[in-house]
């Protein structure tokens, strides 16, 4: 995942590009760069590192020119080096591009251009776009024709913005791009945060389209060159609010926000979805990463309380449509609505004319354009790369959906909110445990029944934020192999609320303790087998998952601090994986 941005107007482009790239840095933070057009020449500066440091040393925001493009990178093709950073220039130096996505046939294009004596300096797939544009523009001397010819040769899912012939041109092919204008200025961005808050209405580029920005007009075309009429859409302003307030990190702020964010789900859209799937016998829920763990919770609850045939499928593995027919429903869960594996799965389901629905946080995302019904979880923009509040809002949405389908009162979100506040107020015990665990290299997180997906999510947070190798497992599964790894140096986290799973987990804990391991118990009931106890309030066992994830998120966060890691920007990770 990368952020791409373009600006054209009466003001200097560079400071504007840097300002909005900072807001979008959560999309990629391996490197940063900008190009501007000044006196018919393109000037580029780019460097490995975070925006603040790179700009401080290299003065990106001092470049001259009123037209420019910018990029923050999350590396896919080519290692994290200055030469692989974007923007990429053509051999002539007269064209510069920034790119998000994958060019699948870039090696084929590269070999073809090398035969025409084009040189390549980076390891990226992106550089071929710049040189291919040069190749086609030199043949036609026409922006529109050269864009069409270039697009015809590119295979993959991508978006890119280019400076060509002193103009700004943007292309969208299965990767979101949006355009905003005000007072003679044009902003193109892959993210709503790249559009100034003062702009109320934006233009979403249609899929398989490109736009040419002139001094006084916007020309949009489809890939065959036919002119496209475009419409504006009103922006939800809350997605511009990204202040950390007084918090040290966005991650902590977003963990603490969960007591409120779970109350903000869109109940009207939940009611609409419930009506659509109430009589559906087979439901397939897809997601990746955190959203897949939410899908597992949804599967457990729907099977138990709605008596439906439900399966949860990792989006990447959604290559076969088993037993699916016109009466089947697909529910895609995604925070960003841009995850490549989820989008591909939804595209596959749409080709089969299945009923496709979504639970998503970002209402401007690509996923929302592909589904028959969209439920917005409304938790606000999530900047921390590791999902926190989006996960609990997904769960809150699932619980309320279940209520509508089953016609039963199953959850009191206000009560759950109070329980989350109680856990947050007692975070000192989590902080103290993090000091003890900071040198641990490996850890198991155990959960039985509905608590297993929370163990999986907790293990994911520990990996993402604290770089501890954490593995989730059903409690009883340890003795089927993994118990051989347990000794006095091992630490095990057991999710063990006082419910129907309590006694079985207690047996597993006893087996672990007899091998000398240390136990961190997450429970509303003290057990003498715990070496360390993270207390939870007592709540209806049906909704324990909504609160038991909170101490695991806190533990991962404070472990990151103990290890001097940046919890907002975990190594090698981006907020949304928009490429395969």
C-alpha positions in Angstrom: 0.0 0.0 0.0 1.3 3.4 -0.9 -0.2 6.9 -0.9 -0.2 9.0 -4.1 -1.1 12.6 -4.4 -1.1 15.3 -7.1 -1.6 19.1 -7.1 -2.1 21.7 -9.7 -3.0 25.3 -9.0 -1.9 28.8 -8.4 0.1 28.1 -5.3 3.5 26.3 -4.8 2.9 22.6 -5.0 5.7 21.3 -2.8 4.5 22.5 0.7 1.0 21.4 -0.1 2.2 17.9 -1.2 4.3 17.5 2.0 1.5 18.7 4.2 -1.0 16.1 2.9 1.6 13.3 2.5 2.1 13.6 6.3 -1.6 13.0 6.8 -1.4 9.9 4.6 1.9 8.4 5.9 0.0 5.6 7.7 -0.4 4.1 4.2 3.3 3.7 3.7 6.4 5.0 5.5 9.4 3.2 3.9 10.3 6.3 1.8 8.9 9.6 0.6 9.4 11.8 -2.5 7.9 14.6 -4.6 8.3 15.9 -8.1 7.4 19.4 -9.2 7.2 21.1 -12.6 9.0 24.4 -12.9 9.8 26.3 -16.1 9.2 23.2 -18.3 11.5 21.1 -16.1 10.8 18.4 -13.6 12.6 18.5 -10.2 12.5 15.4 -8.0 13.6 14.8 -4.4 13.1 11.4 -2.7 14.7 9.5 0.2 14.3 6.5 2.4 12.8 7.5 5.8 9.8 9.1 7.4 8.4 12.3 6.0 9.4 14.6 8.8 13.1 13.5 8.8 13.4 13.5 5.0 11.8 16.9 4.6 14.0 18.3 7.4 17.2 17.2 5.7 16.2 17.5 2.1 13.8 20.4 2.0 11.2 18.7 -0.1 8.7 21.5 0.6 11.1 24.1 -0.9 10.9 22.8 -4.5 9.5 25.4 -7.0 6.6 24.9 -9.3 2.8 25.0 -9.2 2.3 21.4 -10.5 3.5 18.4 -8.5 3.1 14.8 -7.4 4.1 13.0 -4.2 4.3 9.5 -2.8 4.9 7.6 0.4 6.0 4.0 -0.2 5.4 0.6 1.3 7.8 -1.6 -0.6 6.6 -4.4 -2.8 8.9 -4.6 -5.9 12.4 -3.8 -4.8 14.0 -3.2 -1.5 13.8 0.0 0.6 16.4 2.2 -1.1 16.6 5.8 -2.3 16.6 4.7 -5.9 13.5 2.6 -5.5 11.6 5.5 -3.8 9.0 7.3 -5.9 8.6 9.4 -8.0 10.2 7.7 -10.9 11.3 9.7 -14.0 11.4 8.6 -17.6 14.8 8.5 -19.3 14.2 11.9 -20.9 13.5 13.4 -17.5 10.4 15.1 -18.9 7.9 12.6 -17.3 7.5 11.7 -13.7 5.1 9.2 -12.1 3.9 8.0 -8.6 2.2 4.7 -8.5 0.1 2.5 -6.2 -0.6 -1.1 -7.1 1.1 -3.8 -9.2 2.1 -3.9 -12.8 2.0 -7.7 -13.5 3.7 -7.6 -16.8 6.4 -5.1 -16.0 9.3 -7.4 -16.8 7.9 -8.0 -20.3 7.5 -4.2 -20.8 11.0 -3.6 -19.4 12.6 -6.0 -21.8 10.8 -4.5 -24.7 11.9 -0.9 -23.8 15.4 -2.0 -23.2 15.6 -3.2 -26.8 14.8 0.4 -27.7 17.7 1.5 -25.5 15.8 2.6 -22.5 17.7 2.3 -19.2 16.3 1.3 -15.9 17.8 2.3 -12.5 15.4 0.9 -9.9 14.1 -2.6 -9.1 10.4 -1.4 -9.1 7.6 -2.3 -11.5 6.6 1.4 -11.3 9.6 2.8 -13.4 8.3 1.0 -16.5 5.2 3.3 -16.5 7.3 6.5 -16.8 9.4 5.1 -19.7 6.4 3.5 -21.5 4.7 6.9 -21.3 7.8 8.5 -22.9 7.9 5.9 -25.6 4.2 6.4 -26.5 4.3 10.2 -26.2 7.3 10.5 -28.4 5.3 8.6 -31.1 2.1 10.6 -30.8 2.9 14.0 -29.2 -0.6 13.7 -27.9 -1.4 13.2 -24.2 -4.7 11.5 -24.6 -3.4 9.0 -27.3 -0.2 8.3 -25.4 -2.2 7.6 -22.2 -4.6 5.2 -24.0 -1.7 3.4 -25.7 0.2 3.1 -22.4 -2.8 1.8 -20.4 -3.5 -0.9 -23.1 0.0 -2.3 -22.4 -0.2 -2.3 -18.6 -1.6 -5.4 -16.9 -2.5 -5.5 -13.2 -4.4 -3.4 -10.7 -3.0 0.1 -10.1 -3.5 3.8 -10.0 -0.9 6.3 -10.9 -0.4 10.1 -11.3 2.0 11.6 -13.7 3.4 14.9 -14.8 3.4 14.9 -18.6 3.8 17.8 -20.9 3.5 20.2 -17.9 0.1 18.7 -17.0 -1.2 16.5 -14.3 -2.8 13.2 -15.4 -4.2 10.5 -13.2 -5.2 6.9 -14.0 -7.4 4.5 -12.0 -7.6 0.8 -12.6 -9.0 -1.0 -9.6 -7.3 1.3 -7.1 -9.1 4.2 -5.7 -8.4 7.8 -6.7 -10.4 10.9 -5.9 -10.3 14.5 -7.1 -11.2 17.7 -5.3 -11.2 21.3 -6.6 -11.3 24.8 -5.0 -10.5 28.3 -6.2 -8.6 27.1 -9.2 -6.7 24.4 -7.4 -6.9 20.6 -8.1 -6.0 17.9 -5.7 -5.8 14.2 -6.7 -5.3 11.6 -4.0 -5.6 7.9 -3.1 -7.0 8.8 0.3 -9.6 11.2 1.6 -6.9 12.7 3.8 -5.1 14.0 0.7 -8.1 16.3 0.0 -8.3 19.6 2.0 -11.1 19.7 4.6 -12.4 22.9 3.0 -13.5 20.9 0.0 -17.0 19.6 0.6 -17.6 17.7 -2.7 -15.2 15.4 -4.4 -15.1 13.4 -7.7 -14.4 9.7 -7.5 -12.6 8.6 -10.6 -14.5 5.8 -12.2 -12.8 2.5 -12.5 -10.8 2.1 -15.7 -10.7 5.8 -16.4 -8.1 8.6 -16.6 -8.3 12.4 -16.0 -6.3 15.2 -17.6 -6.2 18.4 -15.7 -6.0 21.6 -17.7 -5.7 25.1 -16.5 -9.5 25.6 -16.4 -11.0 22.2 -17.1 -11.1 18.6 -16.1 -11.3 16.0 -18.9 -12.2 12.4 -17.9 -12.1 9.5 -20.3 -12.6 5.8 -20.2 -9.7 3.5 -21.3 -11.0 3.5 -24.9 -10.9 7.3 -25.0 -14.6 8.0 -24.7 -15.5 11.1 -22.7 -17.0 10.5 -19.2 -19.3 12.7 -17.4 -18.5 12.8 -13.7 -20.5 13.6 -10.6 -19.4 15.0 -7.2 -20.1 13.4 -3.9 -20.3 15.0 -0.4 -17.4 14.1 2.0 -18.0 12.9 5.5 -15.9 15.5 7.5 -15.1 13.1 10.4 -12.6 11.3 8.2 -10.4 14.4 8.2 -10.0 14.4 12.0 -6.6 12.8 12.7 -5.3 14.7 15.7 -3.5 12.6 18.4 -4.7 15.1 21.0 -2.6 14.7 24.1 -1.8 11.0 23.4 1.7 9.9 22.6 0.5 7.6 19.8 -2.5 7.1 17.7 -2.6 3.5 18.7 -3.2 4.3 22.4 -5.7 7.0 21.5 -7.6 4.5 19.3 -7.6 1.8 22.0 -9.0 4.2 24.5 -11.7 5.5 22.0 -13.3 2.0 21.9 -15.6 2.7 24.8 -17.3 5.3 22.5 -16.6 4.0 19.1 -18.6 0.8 19.6 -21.7 3.0 20.2 -21.4 4.7 16.8 -22.2 1.8 14.4 -24.8 2.6 11.7 -28.0 0.8 13.0 -30.1 1.7 10.0 -27.8 -0.1 7.6 -27.6 -3.1 10.0 -31.4 -3.4 9.8 -31.3 -3.2 6.0 -28.7 -6.0 5.9 -30.6 -8.2 8.3 -33.6 -8.1 6.1 -31.5 -9.1 3.1 -30.0 -12.2 4.8 -32.7 -13.2 7.3 -34.0 -15.9 5.0 -30.6 -16.8 3.5 -29.5 -20.3 4.4 -25.9 -20.2 3.4 -23.6 -17.2 4.4 -19.9 -16.9 3.7 -18.0 -14.3 5.6 -14.7 -13.2 4.2 -11.9 -11.0 5.6 -8.1 -10.7 6.0 -6.1 -10.3 9.2 -8.1 -8.7 11.9 -11.2 -8.7 9.8 -10.9 -12.4 9.4 -10.9 -12.8 13.2 -14.1 -10.8 13.3 -15.5 -13.1 10.6 -14.7 -16.1 12.9 -16.7 -14.5 15.7 -19.6 -13.9 13.3 -19.5 -17.5 12.2 -19.6 -18.8 15.7 -22.5 -16.5 16.7 -24.6 -17.1 13.6 -24.3 -20.8 13.7 -25.2 -20.9 17.3 -28.0 -18.4 17.5 -29.4 -18.2 13.9 -29.1 -21.9 12.9 -27.6 -21.0 9.6 -25.0 -22.6 7.4 -22.1 -20.2 7.9 -18.4 -20.3 7.0 -15.6 -17.8 7.6 -13.0 -17.8 4.8 -9.7 -16.0 4.6 -10.1 -13.7 1.6 -6.9 -14.9 -0.1 -8.2 -18.5 -0.1 -11.6 -17.5 -1.6 -10.7 -19.1 -4.9 -13.5 -21.8 -5.0 -17.1 -21.1 -4.5 -18.2 -24.3 -2.7 -22.0 -25.0 -2.7 -22.8 -21.4 -3.5 -25.9 -20.6 -5.5 -28.2 -17.7 -6.0 -29.5 -18.1 -2.4 -26.0 -17.8 -0.9 -24.7 -14.5 0.6 -21.2 -13.1 0.8 -20.4 -10.7 3.6 -17.0 -9.0 3.2 -15.5 -7.4 6.3 -12.8 -4.8 5.9 -11.6 -1.8 7.8 -10.2 0.1 4.8 -12.4 -1.3 2.1 -9.3 -1.4 -0.1 -7.7 -4.8 0.9 -6.7 -6.5 -2.4 -7.6 -10.0 -1.3 -11.0 -8.9 -0.2 -11.7 -6.9 -3.4 -10.6 -9.9 -5.5 -13.0 -12.2 -3.6 -15.9 -9.8 -4.0 -15.1 -9.5 -7.7 -15.2 -13.2 -8.0 -18.6 -13.4 -6.2 -20.0 -10.7 -8.3 -19.1 -12.5 -11.5 -21.1 -15.5 -10.2 -24.1 -13.1 -9.5 -24.1 -13.8 -5.8 -25.5 -11.5 -3.2 -22.6 -9.5 -1.9 -22.6 -7.3 1.2 -20.0 -5.5 3.2 -19.2 -4.3 6.7 -16.7 -1.5 6.3 -15.3 1.6 8.0 -14.3 3.8 5.1 -17.4 4.9 3.2 -15.3 6.3 0.3 -13.6 3.0 -0.3 -13.5 0.8 -3.4 -15.4 -2.0 -1.6 -18.5 0.1 -1.1 -18.9 0.4 -4.9 -19.0 -3.3 -5.4 -21.6 -4.5 -2.8 -25.4 -4.6 -2.8 -25.6 -3.4 0.8 -22.9 -1.7 2.9 -22.9 -1.5 6.7 -20.7 1.3 8.0 -19.0 0.6 11.4 -18.5 4.4 11.9 -15.5 4.2 14.2 -13.8 7.1 12.6 -10.5 7.1 10.8 -8.0 4.7 12.2 -4.4 5.8 11.8 -2.5 3.2 13.9 -1.4 0.4 11.5 -2.5 -2.3 13.9 -6.3 -2.4 13.9 -7.9 -1.8 17.3 -11.1 0.2 17.5 -12.1 -1.0 14.0 -12.1 -4.6 15.3 -14.4 -3.9 18.2 -16.7 -1.8 16.0 -16.9 -4.7 13.6 -17.8 -7.0 16.5 -20.4 -4.5 17.8 -21.9 -4.5 14.3 -22.0 -8.3 14.1 -23.7 -8.5 17.5 -26.4 -6.0 16.5 -26.9 -7.8 13.2 -27.4 -11.0 15.0 -30.1 -9.3 17.2 -32.0 -8.2 14.1 -31.8 -11.6 12.5 -32.8 -13.6 15.6 -35.3 -11.1 16.9 -33.7 -11.5 20.4 -32.2 -8.9 22.7 -28.7 -10.1 23.0 -26.4 -7.1 23.8 -26.4 -3.9 25.7 -23.7 -1.8 24.1 -23.9 0.8 26.8 -23.0 -1.8 29.4 -20.2 -3.1 27.3 -18.9 0.4 27.0 -18.8 0.7 30.8 -16.9 -2.6 31.1 -14.3 -1.4 28.5 -13.8 1.8 30.6 -13.2 -0.3 33.7 -10.5 -2.3 31.9 -8.9 0.9 30.6 -8.9 2.5 34.1 -7.0 -0.6 35.4 -4.3 -0.5 32.7 -1.6 -0.2 35.3 -1.6 -3.9 35.9 -1.1 -4.4 32.2 1.8 -1.9 32.2 3.5 -3.8 35.0 3.1 -7.2 33.2 4.6 -5.7 30.1 7.8 -4.8 32.0 8.0 -8.5 33.0 7.4 -9.8 29.5 9.5 -7.4 27.5 12.4 -9.9 26.9 10.1 -12.8 26.0 10.7 -14.1 22.4 7.8 -16.6 22.0 4.4 -16.8 23.5 1.1 -18.8 23.2 -2.3 -17.1 23.5 -5.0 -19.7 24.3 -8.8 -19.4 23.9 -11.6 -22.0 23.7 -14.8 -21.7 21.8 -15.8 -18.1 21.0 -12.6 -16.9 22.7 -10.3 -18.5 20.2 -10.7 -15.8 17.6 -9.8 -13.3 20.3 -6.7 -15.3 21.1 -5.9 -15.2 17.4 -6.4 -11.4 17.3 -4.4 -10.9 20.5 -1.5 -12.9 19.1 -1.7 -10.8 15.9 -1.5 -7.6 18.0 1.6 -8.9 19.9 3.3 -9.7 16.6 2.4 -6.5 15.0 3.2 -4.1 17.8 5.8 -5.8 20.0 7.4 -8.1 17.4 7.0 -11.1 19.8 6.3 -14.3 18.1 2.9 -15.2 19.4 0.8 -18.2 18.4 -2.9 -18.6 19.1 -4.3 -22.0 19.9 -7.2 -23.8 21.4 -6.3 -24.7 25.0 -6.6 -28.5 24.5 -4.6 -28.4 21.3 -1.3 -27.8 23.2 -1.1 -31.5 24.2 -1.4 -32.6 20.6 2.1 -31.5 19.8 3.0 -28.1 21.0 3.3 -29.0 24.6 6.8 -30.3 23.8 7.9 -26.7 23.6 6.7 -25.8 27.0 9.2 -25.4 29.8 10.1 -23.0 32.6 11.1 -20.3 30.1 7.7 -20.3 28.4 4.9 -17.7 28.9 1.3 -18.5 28.0 -1.7 -16.1 28.0 -4.9 -17.8 28.8 -8.3 -16.1 28.0 -10.3 -17.7 30.7 -13.6 -16.0 31.6 -15.9 -17.7 34.0 -18.3 -19.2 31.4 -18.9 -22.6 29.8 -15.2 -22.7 28.6 -13.7 -22.0 32.0 -13.2 -25.6 33.3 -11.7 -26.9 30.1 -9.2 -24.0 30.0 -8.4 -24.6 33.6 -7.3 -28.2 32.8 -5.1 -26.9 30.0 -3.5 -24.4 32.3 -2.8 -27.1 34.8 -1.0 -29.1 32.2 1.1 -26.1 31.2 1.9 -25.2 34.8 3.2 -28.7 35.5 5.8 -28.1 32.8 7.0 -24.9 34.6 5.5 -22.3 32.3 4.3 -18.9 33.5 0.6 -18.1 33.0 -1.0 -14.7 32.3 -4.7 -15.2 33.0 -7.3 -12.8 31.4 -10.4 -13.5 33.4 -13.2 -12.0 35.6 -12.4 -14.8 38.1 -9.1 -15.3 40.0 -7.4 -18.7 39.7 -4.5 -19.7 41.9 -2.8 -21.2 38.7 -2.3 -17.7 37.3 1.2 -16.2 37.8 -0.2 -12.8 36.6 -3.8 -11.9 36.5 -5.4 -9.3 34.2 -8.8 -8.6 35.6 -12.0 -8.3 33.5 -15.4 -7.2 34.8 -18.2 -9.7 34.9 -20.5 -9.4 31.9 -22.9 -11.5 29.9 -20.7 -14.3 28.6 -22.2 -13.8 25.2 -20.3 -10.6 24.8 -17.0 -11.4 26.5 -15.1 -11.1 23.2 -15.9 -7.4 23.0 -14.0 -6.7 26.2 -11.4 -9.4 26.5 -9.5 -8.1 23.5 -8.9 -4.7 25.2 -6.2 -6.0 27.7 -4.5 -7.8 24.8 -4.3 -4.6 22.8 -3.0 -2.7 25.8 -0.4 -5.4 26.5 0.9 -5.3 22.9 1.1 -1.5 23.0 3.0 -1.3 26.3 5.3 -4.1 25.3 6.1 -2.0 22.2 7.0 0.9 24.4 9.2 -1.3 26.6 11.1 -2.4 23.6 11.5 1.2 22.2 9.3 0.4 19.2 7.0 2.7 17.4 3.5 1.2 17.8 1.9 3.4 15.2 4.3 2.3 12.4 5.3 -1.4 12.9 8.2 -2.6 10.8 7.3 -3.9 7.3 3.6 -3.3 7.7 1.1 -0.9 6.0 -2.4 0.0 7.2 -4.1 -1.7 4.3 -2.6 -4.3 1.9 -3.8 -3.0 -1.4 -1.6 -5.3 -3.4 -1.4 -9.0 -3.7 
